[in-house]
Amino acid sequence: MNKKNRKFYTIIALLLLIIGFLLFKNNRSTGSEYMPDMGHSKAYETYTKGPLTFWFNKEKFSLSSLLPVANTIPTEGLPSNELYSKEPSVIYSYRYTQHFSNNDQEKARAGSSIFNPYKPEAEILKRGEAVYTKQCAVCHGKGGNGDGPLIVREDGSEGAYTAVPPAFSDRLPTLKDGEMFHSITYGKGMMGSYASHVKADDRWKLICYIKELAGLNKVQQTVDTTKK
């Protein structure tokens, strides 16, 4: 075999080798990598199974990072000094579940011990409306009449939920602001907890807005004027 033929057959062999490699290559393989540790981080996702081991309530846990210590206050976890000076009881609402349990007795206690630090002013109502539209209107309806799209469809037929919420104008006059806060935090009946969806500050603004829908803010303003 002369050099010319040897070169030809060598090229053919290499081409067949490359074609065979491409045909039988694992589709999930990323192929060879140079310094793969630079391309694939060894970091762990927060609170997933990891190298740290600790014991809690006689159970062994392996997490990538330790949980916050008990009673840790998150960022923006307390009211501003200005808000606190207006209504000191508001501080309990920021760590509500640590001070009030989920039962009717505690709900009544909240009604008599924590109070809304906000008045139904334009800016407060605007924020309350935004929260209501996003979180509440789907069931309670745009006007608070219990006719949201999950309850009553646009064609008038029944929606996904048959438990119709009472109209705000019927229900809210019997409740104090602290009791409303309790229901938003823990949930009530078919309504689940909104503590993880609506922060404490916005819950108070939301209460101002739903009272506006129920026509209670005008009543309260009249009472306040009479007292003066």
N, C-alpha and C positions, 0 to 999 in steps of 0.2 A: 504494500500500500504506500503510494507516494505521499509527500507532504500535503499536496493539494487535496487529495481525497481524505486524508486524516483530518485536516482542518474542517472539511465539509461535514464529515460524520460527527465530529466533536460538537459543531454548532447544532446539528440536528438533535444530538443527545441532550444537550443543554436545554434546547427548546422543549423537548418532550418532558424533561425533568420539571421545568417551570410550569408547563401545562398540567402535568400530573399533580404538582403541589397546589395549584389553583383549584383544580377540580375536587380534590379530596381534603381541602382545608376546612377546619371547623369554623362554621359561620360565626360562632360566639367568641372565637379567639381574637384577641387584639394583636396577635403576632408578637414578634420580638420587640422589646423596648429597651432603650438605653437609660439606665438610672430610673427604674419604674417608681421608686419611692418619691421621686420629685413630681410625678404625675398623679399618683394615687395617695392622698393623704391618709395617715393612720389615725387621724383624730376621731373621737367618738361623738355621736350625737348626744345632746344634753339629756341626762337622766335615762339613757339606754344602758343595756348591760355592758359593763366595763370592768376594768381591773381592780377598782376599789371595792373592798368588802367590809361590811359593818353589820351590826346586829340591832334590830329594833323590834320591841315587843316579842322577844324570843324567836324572831325570824331572821334569817340570814339574807342580806341583800347584796347584790353586786351591781353598782351603778358607775357611770362614767364621771359623775360629780356628786357631791353631797347635797342633800336637800337643805333648804334654809332652816335655820334654828327656829324653835317655837316662838311665836309672837313677832316674827320679823315683819317690819312695816315696809311695804313696797314703795317705789317712787311715786310721788303724788298720793301717798296713802293717808295723808292727814289734811284737814281743811286749812285754808290760809288763816293767818292770824286775824285778818279783818273779818272773815266769815265767822270764826270762832268767837270773836268779841261780840258779834251781833246775836249769836245763839250758841252758847256753850254746849248744849246737849247734842249738837250736831256731830260732835266728835265720836259719839257711840255709833253713829250710822256708818262710819268709815270702816269699822271693824265689827259690823253688826252681829254676825253669827257667833262671835266670841262673847257677846253680852246678852243675846236673846235667843232662846230656843224656838223650835218650830212647833208651837202649840197655841191654842186659843188664849190661854192665860197670858202667855208672853206677848201675844199680839195686842191684847188689851193694855198690858204694861207699857208697851212701846207707844201706844196712843196717848198715854198720860205722862210720858217721861221724855220723849224726844219730839222736837218741833222743827218745822220747815224753816230754814234760815232765809228763804227767798220770798219775795213778794211778787205778785203776778204783773211784773213790768214787761215792757215790750221785748227787751232782749232775752229775758228769762223765758217768756212764752215762745219766742222764736226757736230757741234751743229745745224746749220741751216738745214743740211741734215736730221738729226734725227727728227726735228720738221716737216719738209716738208713730210717726209715719213709717219709720223703718222697722220698728219692733212690735207695735201693737195693733195698727190699723187692719192688718190682715185678718184678725179675728173680731176686734171690737168695732171696726168700721170707721170710716173717715170722721163721722160726727159723734162717735161713741155710743151708737145705738145697738151694738151687738150684731151688726149686719155686714161684717167684713167678708171678703171673697172666699174665705175658708168656711164660712157659715152659710152664706147665701151667694149663689153664682149670679153672674150678670143676667142670665135668662130667668132668674127668679126661682130656680130649683135649689134643692138643698145641697150644701157644699160637703166637704170631706168630714166636718165635725158637726154632729147633731146637738151637742151641748151648747145652747145659745147663751152667750154672756149677757147679763142684765144691762140695760141701758144705764149709762153713768148718771143720768138725771134721777133715776130711781134708786140706785145703790149708794152712790157716793155721799149723799146727805147724812147717811147713818154712820159714816166712817170718819175717824180723825186722820190727820196727815200721817202720824206715826203708824197707824194701822195699815194705811195704804202702802207705806214703805215696807212694812213687814210682808205684805202679800206679794209685792214686786220681788222682794229678796228671796223669799222661800217658795213662792207659788201659791196658788189657791185652786182647789178643785182640779179641773182638767188643765189649768194653766200651770206650766212648770216654772221653775226658778229662773229669774232673769238677772241674778247677781253677777253672772259671768258675762252677760251681754251689755248691761247698763251699769256704769260706775255709779258710786254713791251720790256724787254731786249731781249727775244727770237724773237720778231717780227723783230727787227733790224738784228739779225743774220739770220733769215729766208730770209729777203730781200737780204742780201749778197749772200745767196745760190741760190735764184731764178735768180738773175742777173748772177751768174756763169753759170746756165743752159742756159741762153739766150746769153751767150758769151759777156756780157757787161763789166765784170770786166777787161778783157784784153784791151778792148777799153778805159776804164777809166784810166788804168795804163799807156797806151800810151799817153793819154792826159796829165796826171800828169807829165810824163817824159819830154814831150815837153815843158811844162810850166817852168820846172826847167832849 
